[in-house]
Amino acid sequence: MIIAERRKQKRRSEDVRGLLNAVTESLLLLDKDGTILSANDTFAKRLRVGMDKIVGANYYDLLPADTANERRRQADNVIQNRIPVRFEYVSDKRWIDQVIYPVFDDHGEVVRLAFFGADISRRREMERELEAMALNDQLTGLYNRRGFFTLATRELKRAQRSQKSLLLFFLDLDGLKDINDQFGHEEGDRTLTAAAKVLTQTFRISDITSRIGGDEFAILVVDADDTLIEKLLLRLYRLINNFNARKTHKSKLALSIGHAIYDPLKPSTLDELISQADQGMYKMKKVKYRRL
């Protein structure tokens, strides 16, 4: 009878082991003091510790000191509040969605803790890709209208707090309709891409460079004042002239430009800055047409 019972217990243990290893999530069962009662292979691989060194060990001893302290705190919250705790963390460049569940005895007391960890790295990667698609223009790689307004609004608030000036440039690609009509939309797209490349070479990575409409671009230059305007415009015109001198496109690249200054002592809204820069851009465009 004893031998038969032991065999049944062994089979049950093997069944449980097989069940634990059948799932892709990491599974871990602890007592209240942190002693590991059971675990699966996914957990062992994630922790990079052999299974023979896991069961019976104290879970917190297997972790770096700062991580162990955080897990103890979370486990104590589960024990005291008697409700699960969910959080995310990064392990070996992988995003892990972790849940700690309380396990109760027949009297309703928390006697064990069950840890479930799912690898959500692919989900996070997809979320980053979707976020980039939502904020970036697919043709030029610059920020799109949504991306510009999201980031520029944030920078205006930061500039107001830090009492720093900003520059806003509003640009229009001249003659895009004529380029599309004469050479086709593919050439128009190539010209838009060329304009975007010139702008990224003119402005800094920290600046918010965007295509906010079909032929319209907006750039917010952070931590800058009017002393930079002439320098930036000279750089931009030089790059445009160099591009046109190479004659790699059927059409010439031409941009009409207006600008506005954000003064933290006389704060303006983003719409007001764009309107001011837009007016300056159209004045420049009218002067060009008079010369034709």
C-alpha positions as a Markdown table, in Angstrom:
| # | Residue | x | y | z |
|---|---|---|---|---|
| 1 | Met | 0.0 | 0.0 | 0.0 |
| 2 | Ile | 2.8 | 2.4 | 0.9 |
| 3 | Ile | 4.7 | 1.6 | -2.3 |
| 4 | Ala | 1.5 | 2.0 | -4.4 |
| 5 | Glu | 0.7 | 5.4 | -2.7 |
| 6 | Arg | 4.3 | 6.6 | -3.4 |
| 7 | Arg | 3.9 | 5.6 | -7.0 |
| 8 | Lys | 0.7 | 7.6 | -7.3 |
| 9 | Gln | 2.3 | 10.6 | -5.7 |
| 10 | Lys | 5.2 | 10.3 | -8.1 |
| 11 | Arg | 2.9 | 10.1 | -11.0 |
| 12 | Arg | 0.9 | 13.1 | -9.8 |
| 13 | Ser | 4.2 | 15.0 | -9.3 |
| 14 | Glu | 5.3 | 14.1 | -12.8 |
| 15 | Asp | 1.8 | 15.2 | -14.2 |
| 16 | Val | 2.1 | 18.5 | -12.4 |
| 17 | Arg | 5.7 | 18.9 | -13.7 |
| 18 | Gly | 4.5 | 18.2 | -17.3 |
| 19 | Leu | 1.7 | 20.7 | -16.9 |
| 20 | Leu | 4.0 | 23.4 | -15.6 |
| 21 | Asn | 6.4 | 22.9 | -18.5 |
| 22 | Ala | 3.7 | 22.8 | -21.1 |
| 23 | Val | 3.0 | 26.5 | -20.7 |
| 24 | Thr | 5.2 | 29.3 | -22.1 |
| 25 | Glu | 4.8 | 31.5 | -19.1 |
| 26 | Ser | 7.3 | 31.2 | -16.2 |
| 27 | Leu | 5.6 | 29.7 | -13.1 |
| 28 | Leu | 6.8 | 29.7 | -9.6 |
| 29 | Leu | 5.3 | 28.8 | -6.2 |
| 30 | Leu | 6.7 | 30.1 | -3.0 |
| 31 | Asp | 5.9 | 29.9 | 0.7 |
| 32 | Lys | 5.5 | 33.1 | 2.6 |
| 33 | Asp | 9.2 | 33.2 | 3.5 |
| 34 | Gly | 10.3 | 32.9 | -0.2 |
| 35 | Thr | 11.2 | 29.2 | -0.3 |
| 36 | Ile | 10.6 | 27.9 | -3.8 |
| 37 | Leu | 8.2 | 24.9 | -3.6 |
| 38 | Ser | 7.8 | 24.4 | -7.4 |
| 39 | Ala | 8.8 | 26.0 | -10.7 |
| 40 | Asn | 8.9 | 25.2 | -14.4 |
| 41 | Asp | 11.6 | 25.1 | -17.0 |
| 42 | Thr | 10.7 | 28.5 | -18.4 |
| 43 | Phe | 11.4 | 30.1 | -15.1 |
| 44 | Ala | 14.7 | 28.2 | -14.8 |
| 45 | Lys | 15.8 | 29.3 | -18.3 |
| 46 | Arg | 14.8 | 32.9 | -17.7 |
| 47 | Leu | 16.7 | 33.0 | -14.4 |
| 48 | Arg | 19.6 | 31.0 | -15.9 |
| 49 | Val | 19.7 | 28.6 | -13.0 |
| 50 | Gly | 19.5 | 24.8 | -13.1 |
| 51 | Met | 16.3 | 23.3 | -11.8 |
| 52 | Asp | 18.2 | 21.2 | -9.3 |
| 53 | Lys | 19.3 | 24.5 | -7.6 |
| 54 | Ile | 15.8 | 26.1 | -7.6 |
| 55 | Val | 13.4 | 24.0 | -5.7 |
| 56 | Gly | 14.1 | 24.4 | -2.0 |
| 57 | Ala | 16.2 | 27.6 | -2.5 |
| 58 | Asn | 15.0 | 31.0 | -1.3 |
| 59 | Tyr | 13.8 | 32.9 | -4.3 |
| 60 | Tyr | 15.1 | 36.2 | -3.2 |
| 61 | Asp | 18.6 | 34.8 | -2.8 |
| 62 | Leu | 18.7 | 34.1 | -6.5 |
| 63 | Leu | 18.0 | 37.7 | -7.4 |
| 64 | Pro | 20.3 | 40.8 | -7.4 |
| 65 | Ala | 19.9 | 42.7 | -4.2 |
| 66 | Asp | 17.9 | 45.6 | -5.5 |
| 67 | Thr | 15.5 | 43.3 | -7.4 |
| 68 | Ala | 15.2 | 41.0 | -4.4 |
| 69 | Asn | 14.2 | 44.0 | -2.2 |
| 70 | Glu | 11.6 | 45.1 | -4.7 |
| 71 | Arg | 10.1 | 41.6 | -5.0 |
| 72 | Arg | 10.0 | 41.2 | -1.2 |
| 73 | Arg | 8.1 | 44.4 | -1.0 |
| 74 | Gln | 5.6 | 43.4 | -3.7 |
| 75 | Ala | 5.2 | 39.9 | -2.1 |
| 76 | Asp | 4.5 | 41.5 | 1.3 |
| 77 | Asn | 1.8 | 43.7 | -0.3 |
| 78 | Val | 0.1 | 40.6 | -1.7 |
| 79 | Ile | 0.2 | 38.9 | 1.7 |
| 80 | Gln | -1.1 | 41.9 | 3.6 |
| 81 | Asn | -3.7 | 43.1 | 1.1 |
| 82 | Arg | -4.7 | 39.6 | 0.0 |
| 83 | Ile | -5.0 | 40.7 | -3.7 |
| 84 | Pro | -2.7 | 40.1 | -6.7 |
| 85 | Val | 0.0 | 42.5 | -7.8 |
| 86 | Arg | 0.8 | 43.0 | -11.4 |
| 87 | Phe | 3.9 | 44.8 | -12.8 |
| 88 | Glu | 6.3 | 44.7 | -15.7 |
| 89 | Tyr | 10.1 | 44.5 | -15.8 |
| 90 | Val | 13.0 | 44.0 | -18.2 |
| 91 | Ser | 15.1 | 40.9 | -17.9 |
| 92 | Asp | 17.9 | 40.1 | -20.3 |
| 93 | Lys | 16.5 | 42.7 | -22.8 |
| 94 | Arg | 13.1 | 41.0 | -22.6 |
| 95 | Trp | 9.9 | 42.6 | -21.3 |
| 96 | Ile | 8.1 | 40.4 | -18.7 |
| 97 | Asp | 4.5 | 40.9 | -17.5 |
| 98 | Gln | 4.5 | 39.5 | -13.9 |
| 99 | Val | 1.6 | 38.7 | -11.7 |
| 100 | Ile | 1.9 | 37.6 | -8.0 |
| 101 | Tyr | -1.2 | 35.8 | -6.8 |
| 102 | Pro | -2.0 | 34.9 | -3.1 |
| 103 | Val | -2.8 | 31.2 | -2.4 |
| 104 | Phe | -5.1 | 30.7 | 0.5 |
| 105 | Asp | -5.6 | 27.7 | 2.9 |
| 106 | Asp | -9.0 | 26.4 | 4.0 |
| 107 | His | -9.2 | 29.1 | 6.7 |
| 108 | Gly | -8.7 | 31.9 | 4.1 |
| 109 | Glu | -5.1 | 32.7 | 5.2 |
| 110 | Val | -2.4 | 33.4 | 2.6 |
| 111 | Val | 0.1 | 30.5 | 2.8 |
| 112 | Arg | 1.8 | 30.6 | -0.6 |
| 113 | Leu | 2.5 | 33.0 | -3.4 |
| 114 | Ala | 2.2 | 32.0 | -7.1 |
| 115 | Phe | 4.3 | 34.0 | -9.6 |
| 116 | Phe | 3.3 | 34.0 | -13.3 |
| 117 | Gly | 5.5 | 35.8 | -15.8 |
| 118 | Ala | 4.7 | 36.2 | -19.6 |
| 119 | Asp | 7.2 | 37.4 | -22.1 |
| 120 | Ile | 5.6 | 40.4 | -23.8 |
| 121 | Ser | 8.6 | 41.6 | -25.7 |
| 122 | Arg | 7.0 | 41.1 | -29.1 |
| 123 | Arg | 3.9 | 43.1 | -28.0 |
| 124 | Arg | 6.0 | 45.9 | -26.7 |
| 125 | Glu | 7.9 | 45.9 | -30.1 |
| 126 | Met | 4.7 | 46.1 | -32.0 |
| 127 | Glu | 3.4 | 48.9 | -29.8 |
| 128 | Arg | 6.6 | 50.9 | -30.5 |
| 129 | Glu | 6.1 | 50.3 | -34.2 |
| 130 | Leu | 2.5 | 51.4 | -34.1 |
| 131 | Glu | 3.5 | 54.4 | -32.0 |
| 132 | Ala | 6.1 | 55.3 | -34.6 |
| 133 | Met | 3.6 | 54.9 | -37.4 |
| 134 | Ala | 1.2 | 57.1 | -35.5 |
| 135 | Leu | 3.7 | 60.0 | -35.0 |
| 136 | Asn | 5.9 | 59.7 | -38.2 |
| 137 | Asp | 5.3 | 60.5 | -41.8 |
| 138 | Gln | 5.7 | 57.3 | -43.8 |
| 139 | Leu | 7.1 | 59.0 | -46.9 |
| 140 | Thr | 9.8 | 61.3 | -45.4 |
| 141 | Gly | 10.4 | 59.7 | -42.0 |
| 142 | Leu | 9.9 | 63.0 | -40.3 |
| 143 | Tyr | 7.3 | 63.6 | -37.6 |
| 144 | Asn | 3.8 | 63.9 | -39.0 |
| 145 | Arg | 1.2 | 66.5 | -37.9 |
| 146 | Arg | 0.2 | 64.5 | -34.9 |
| 147 | Gly | 3.7 | 63.9 | -33.9 |
| 148 | Phe | 4.7 | 67.5 | -34.3 |
| 149 | Phe | 1.8 | 68.9 | -32.2 |
| 150 | Thr | 2.3 | 66.2 | -29.5 |
| 151 | Leu | 6.0 | 66.9 | -29.1 |
| 152 | Ala | 5.9 | 70.7 | -29.7 |
| 153 | Thr | 3.2 | 71.2 | -27.2 |
| 154 | Arg | 5.3 | 69.4 | -24.6 |
| 155 | Glu | 8.4 | 71.6 | -25.5 |
| 156 | Leu | 6.4 | 74.8 | -25.1 |
| 157 | Lys | 5.4 | 73.8 | -21.6 |
| 158 | Arg | 9.0 | 72.9 | -20.8 |
| 159 | Ala | 10.2 | 76.2 | -22.2 |
| 160 | Gln | 7.7 | 78.1 | -20.1 |
| 161 | Arg | 8.9 | 76.4 | -17.0 |
| 162 | Ser | 12.6 | 76.8 | -17.8 |
| 163 | Gln | 12.1 | 80.4 | -19.2 |
| 164 | Lys | 13.9 | 79.5 | -22.4 |
| 165 | Ser | 13.2 | 80.7 | -26.0 |
| 166 | Leu | 12.2 | 78.6 | -29.0 |
| 167 | Leu | 12.2 | 79.1 | -32.7 |
| 168 | Leu | 9.5 | 77.8 | -35.0 |
| 169 | Phe | 10.0 | 77.6 | -38.8 |
| 170 | Phe | 7.2 | 77.0 | -41.2 |
| 171 | Leu | 8.1 | 76.0 | -44.8 |
| 172 | Asp | 6.3 | 75.3 | -48.0 |
| 173 | Leu | 7.7 | 73.2 | -50.9 |
| 174 | Asp | 7.3 | 75.5 | -53.9 |
| 175 | Gly | 5.6 | 74.2 | -57.0 |
| 176 | Leu | 4.8 | 70.7 | -55.8 |
| 177 | Lys | 1.6 | 70.6 | -57.9 |
| 178 | Asp | 3.5 | 71.6 | -61.0 |
| 179 | Ile | 6.1 | 68.9 | -60.3 |
| 180 | Asn | 3.3 | 66.3 | -60.0 |
| 181 | Asp | 1.6 | 67.5 | -63.1 |
| 182 | Gln | 4.7 | 67.7 | -65.2 |
| 183 | Phe | 6.8 | 64.8 | -64.0 |
| 184 | Gly | 4.3 | 62.6 | -62.1 |
| 185 | His | 3.7 | 62.0 | -58.4 |
| 186 | Glu | 6.7 | 59.7 | -58.1 |
| 187 | Glu | 8.9 | 62.7 | -58.9 |
| 188 | Gly | 6.9 | 64.8 | -56.4 |
| 189 | Asp | 7.5 | 62.2 | -53.7 |
| 190 | Arg | 11.2 | 62.2 | -54.5 |
| 191 | Thr | 11.2 | 66.0 | -54.1 |
| 192 | Leu | 9.4 | 65.8 | -50.8 |
| 193 | Thr | 11.9 | 63.2 | -49.6 |
| 194 | Ala | 14.8 | 65.5 | -50.8 |
| 195 | Ala | 13.4 | 68.4 | -48.9 |
| 196 | Ala | 13.1 | 66.3 | -45.7 |
| 197 | Lys | 16.7 | 65.2 | -46.1 |
| 198 | Val | 17.9 | 68.8 | -46.4 |
| 199 | Leu | 15.9 | 69.8 | -43.3 |
| 200 | Thr | 17.3 | 66.9 | -41.2 |
| 201 | Gln | 20.8 | 68.1 | -42.3 |
| 202 | Thr | 20.0 | 71.7 | -41.3 |
| 203 | Phe | 18.4 | 71.2 | -37.9 |
| 204 | Arg | 19.6 | 69.2 | -34.9 |
| 205 | Ile | 18.3 | 65.8 | -33.8 |
| 206 | Ser | 16.9 | 67.4 | -30.7 |
| 207 | Asp | 14.7 | 69.7 | -32.8 |
| 208 | Ile | 11.2 | 68.6 | -33.9 |
| 209 | Thr | 11.3 | 68.4 | -37.7 |
| 210 | Ser | 8.0 | 67.4 | -39.3 |
| 211 | Arg | 5.9 | 67.3 | -42.4 |
| 212 | Ile | 2.5 | 68.5 | -41.2 |
| 213 | Gly | 0.7 | 68.6 | -44.6 |
| 214 | Gly | 1.1 | 67.7 | -48.3 |
| 215 | Asp | 3.8 | 70.3 | -49.0 |
| 216 | Glu | 4.1 | 71.9 | -45.6 |
| 217 | Phe | 6.9 | 71.4 | -43.1 |
| 218 | Ala | 7.3 | 72.7 | -39.5 |
| 219 | Ile | 10.3 | 72.7 | -37.3 |
| 220 | Leu | 10.5 | 73.7 | -33.7 |
| 221 | Val | 14.1 | 74.5 | -32.6 |
| 222 | Val | 14.5 | 74.0 | -28.9 |
| 223 | Asp | 16.6 | 76.0 | -26.5 |
| 224 | Ala | 17.2 | 78.7 | -29.2 |
| 225 | Asp | 16.6 | 82.4 | -29.8 |
| 226 | Asp | 16.6 | 84.8 | -32.7 |
| 227 | Thr | 20.5 | 84.8 | -32.8 |
| 228 | Leu | 20.3 | 81.4 | -34.5 |
| 229 | Ile | 17.9 | 82.4 | -37.3 |
| 230 | Glu | 20.4 | 83.7 | -39.8 |
| 231 | Lys | 22.8 | 80.8 | -39.1 |
| 232 | Leu | 20.1 | 78.2 | -39.7 |
| 233 | Leu | 18.8 | 79.9 | -42.9 |
| 234 | Leu | 22.3 | 80.2 | -44.4 |
| 235 | Arg | 22.9 | 76.5 | -43.7 |
| 236 | Leu | 19.5 | 75.6 | -45.3 |
| 237 | Tyr | 20.0 | 77.7 | -48.4 |
| 238 | Arg | 23.6 | 76.3 | -48.9 |
| 239 | Leu | 22.2 | 72.8 | -48.7 |
| 240 | Ile | 19.4 | 73.6 | -51.2 |
| 241 | Asn | 21.9 | 75.2 | -53.6 |
| 242 | Asn | 24.2 | 72.2 | -53.3 |
| 243 | Phe | 21.3 | 69.8 | -54.0 |
| 244 | Asn | 20.2 | 71.7 | -57.1 |
| 245 | Ala | 23.7 | 72.0 | -58.4 |
| 246 | Arg | 24.0 | 68.2 | -58.5 |
| 247 | Lys | 21.0 | 68.0 | -60.9 |
| 248 | Thr | 20.0 | 64.6 | -59.7 |
| 249 | His | 16.3 | 65.4 | -60.0 |
| 250 | Lys | 14.1 | 66.6 | -62.9 |
| 251 | Ser | 12.9 | 69.5 | -60.8 |
| 252 | Lys | 14.6 | 72.1 | -58.6 |
| 253 | Leu | 14.2 | 72.2 | -54.9 |
| 254 | Ala | 12.7 | 75.4 | -53.6 |
| 255 | Leu | 11.3 | 76.3 | -50.2 |
| 256 | Ser | 9.4 | 79.3 | -48.9 |
| 257 | Ile | 10.2 | 80.0 | -45.2 |
| 258 | Gly | 8.6 | 81.9 | -42.3 |
| 259 | His | 9.6 | 81.9 | -38.7 |
| 260 | Ala | 8.3 | 82.9 | -35.2 |
| 261 | Ile | 10.0 | 83.3 | -31.8 |
| 262 | Tyr | 8.6 | 81.9 | -28.6 |
| 263 | Asp | 9.3 | 84.3 | -25.8 |
| 264 | Pro | 8.6 | 82.8 | -22.3 |
| 265 | Leu | 8.1 | 86.3 | -21.0 |
| 266 | Lys | 5.3 | 86.8 | -23.5 |
| 267 | Pro | 4.1 | 83.2 | -24.1 |
| 268 | Ser | 2.2 | 82.3 | -27.2 |
| 269 | Thr | 0.2 | 79.2 | -28.1 |
| 270 | Leu | 1.5 | 76.8 | -30.7 |
| 271 | Asp | -1.3 | 77.8 | -33.0 |
| 272 | Glu | -0.3 | 81.4 | -32.7 |
| 273 | Leu | 3.3 | 80.7 | -33.4 |
| 274 | Ile | 2.4 | 78.6 | -36.5 |
| 275 | Ser | 0.1 | 81.4 | -37.7 |
| 276 | Gln | 2.8 | 84.0 | -37.3 |
| 277 | Ala | 5.4 | 81.8 | -39.1 |
| 278 | Asp | 2.8 | 81.0 | -41.8 |
| 279 | Gln | 2.2 | 84.7 | -42.5 |
| 280 | Gly | 6.0 | 85.2 | -42.9 |
| 281 | Met | 6.2 | 82.2 | -45.3 |
| 282 | Tyr | 3.4 | 83.6 | -47.5 |
| 283 | Lys | 5.1 | 87.0 | -47.7 |
| 284 | Met | 8.2 | 85.3 | -48.9 |
| 285 | Lys | 6.2 | 83.3 | -51.5 |
| 286 | Lys | 4.5 | 86.4 | -52.8 |
| 287 | Val | 7.9 | 88.1 | -53.3 |
| 288 | Lys | 9.0 | 85.1 | -55.3 |
| 289 | Tyr | 6.0 | 85.2 | -57.6 |
| 290 | Arg | 6.5 | 89.0 | -58.2 |
| 291 | Arg | 10.0 | 88.2 | -59.5 |
| 292 | Leu | 8.7 | 85.6 | -62.0 |
